[in-house]
Amino acid sequence: MKLTEEYWNNCYQNNDTGWDLGKISKPIEAYFSQLNNKELSILIPGGGNSHEAEYILSNGFKNVFVVDISPFAISNIKERVPNFPANHLFNEDFFKINGTFDLIVEQTFFCAIDKNLRSAYAKKVSELLSSEGKLVGLLFDAPLNEDHPPYGGTTKEYASYFEPYFDIETMEPCYNSIQPRSGREIWIKMIKK
């Protein structure tokens, strides 16, 4: 299966967005509620409708960026959040963007990319992060699907991708997942080496 711009546009246009909660996920909301530095540069890869970005921006964080390959997804954000800075929305392939960020938020992007790109994802996140920058968010700790996203995996598998680039501070079962994902998510917090 080719996970192209066309594929993702079709998902958004046909409302085939089962991963989209329609709001920020509770674990990510809890994480941001305890952060005080509103100047952090934050990237959300594969942001989709990006309820996380909307929440973060509305809570005073000034440097929030979203990248998504689907122009339809980026258009949705622009319509729903008209005050979102247009120059903070990148309609691009995540693997082709440049920049430096203090924090990268993982929310259903890792499970949506081709499984062969997982090592490249870990490396790219590391390259985009500032010194001691962090990757935080959620990964699925379940097998899920083999022939289409979302693709699952295990903590052991995930550690093998991230350990070359990160000190893994937290990779544990998520205690505050929404009900349909309860027992199937892990919370991650990793610091760039």
N, C-alpha and C positions, 0 to 999 in steps of 0.2 A: 504494500500500500504506500502510495506516495503522498506524504503529508505536505502538500503544496499550499500556496496562497489560495488557489481555487478550492481545494478541499476545505480549508478553514472558513473561507467566505461562504461556501455552501452550508456549513454547519450553522453559522450565525444567521444567514438568510432564512433557513428552514427551522430556526429555533431548536436545533439539535444540539443543545448546550447543557447536557445533564450535569456537567461539572460546575456550572454557574449557580451559586447559592442565591443570587439576587441581593446579596449583602456581604459585608466582610465576614470572613470566618472567625469564630470565637477565639481560637488560639492566637491568630494574628492580631486581632483587636486587643486581646489581653497583653500581648507583647508591646504594642505601641502605646498602650495606656500608661506604661511605666517608664517610657522614654521622656527625657526632659530636653534634650538637645534638638531643637526644631530646625537647626541649620544643616543637619545631616543630609548628604546627597544620597537619595534612595532610588534604586532601579527595581522595577517589577517586570521581569521578562515574560513574554507570552501573556501579557496582562489581560487580554480579552476585554470584557466589559469593565474590568478593573474597579470593582467595588472597593478593593483594598486601597487603591490610589485615591479614590474619591474620599474615603474615610480619613486617610492620612492627611490629605490636603485640607480637608475641613477642620482638622484638629491642629492646624497651625504649622505643619511642616511645609517649608517653602521650596524645597528642592526635590520634588517627586517626579520621576520619569517613568514612562511606560514604553515598552517596545512590543510590537505584535506584527506578525507577517500579514495579517488580514486587514485590508483597508476598511472593511465593513466594521470590524471591531473598533478600530480607531475612530471611525465616524460615530459609532454609538457613544463613545466616551465624550466626544465633542458635543454631541446633542444633549446628553444627559447632564454634563458638567460644563456649561459654557464658560465658566471662569477658569477652567484648567488651562494653563499656559500651552498654547499650540506648539511652541518650540520644545516642550517637554514630552511630546508624543511622537514616537518614532515608528513609522510604518516600514519596518525593515525586518530582515532575517536577524535574529538575535546573534548568530555567529559572525555577523559582519559589522556589528556596531563597535564603536570605540568610545572611550571616555574613562573617567575614574569616579567610582562611587564608594561611599562609606559603608553602605548596606545594600544587599540584594535580597529581595523577598521571593521565596519560592512558594507558589500557590498554583498547583496543577499544571505547571509548564513541563517539569521534568518527566511527568508521566505521559505527556502528550507528544514528546519528540520520539523519533525513531530510536529504539533501544541501542542501536549501534553508535549513537551520538552521545551516550551518557558520559563516557570518559572525556570527550571533547567539551561537553557542558561543564564539567568540573574544572577543566583547565581554563575555559573561557571566563567563567565566573571569577576564578583566581586572578586572571589578567585584568579584569575590569575593576577589581577591588583595590582600594587604597591600602597602604601598609596597615596591617592589623584590621582590615575591613572584615565585615561579617556577612555570612550567608545564614539567613534564618527562614523558617517556614515549615512546611508540611510535605511529607512524602507518604505514599501508600505502602503499608507493610502487609501486602496481600498479593496473591498472584494476578488477579484481575484478568485482562485479556491478552491473547497471543497475537491476534491478527488485526487489531485496531486499538487506538487509544480509548481509555487510559490503560497504560501498561504499568503493571505493578512490579514488585520485587521484594527483597528482604534487606534487613539492616546490614547483614554481612556483605551482601552484594554491593550495597550503596557505599559502605565504608571503603571497599576496594577502589572505588572511583575517586573518592574525596581525600583519602589519607595522604596521597602524594602532595597535595596542595594546601591542606587545611589541618589545623588542630581541631579535632572534633570535641567540642565542649559538651554538647548534648545531642544524643540520638536515642530517644526513648519513646515508649508509648505515650500518646497524647491523652491527657486526662480530661480535656474539655472539647472534644470533637462534637460535631452535630450528630444526632442520632443515627442517620443512615451510614455515617463513616466511623462511628464509635467502634473501637477495637481494631480498626484497619489503618489508622494513621500514626505516624511518628513525628514528633516535634524535633527539628534540627536547629542547632546553633553551632556554627563553625567559624573559626577565626583563621584568616589567611596566614600561612606560614611566612 
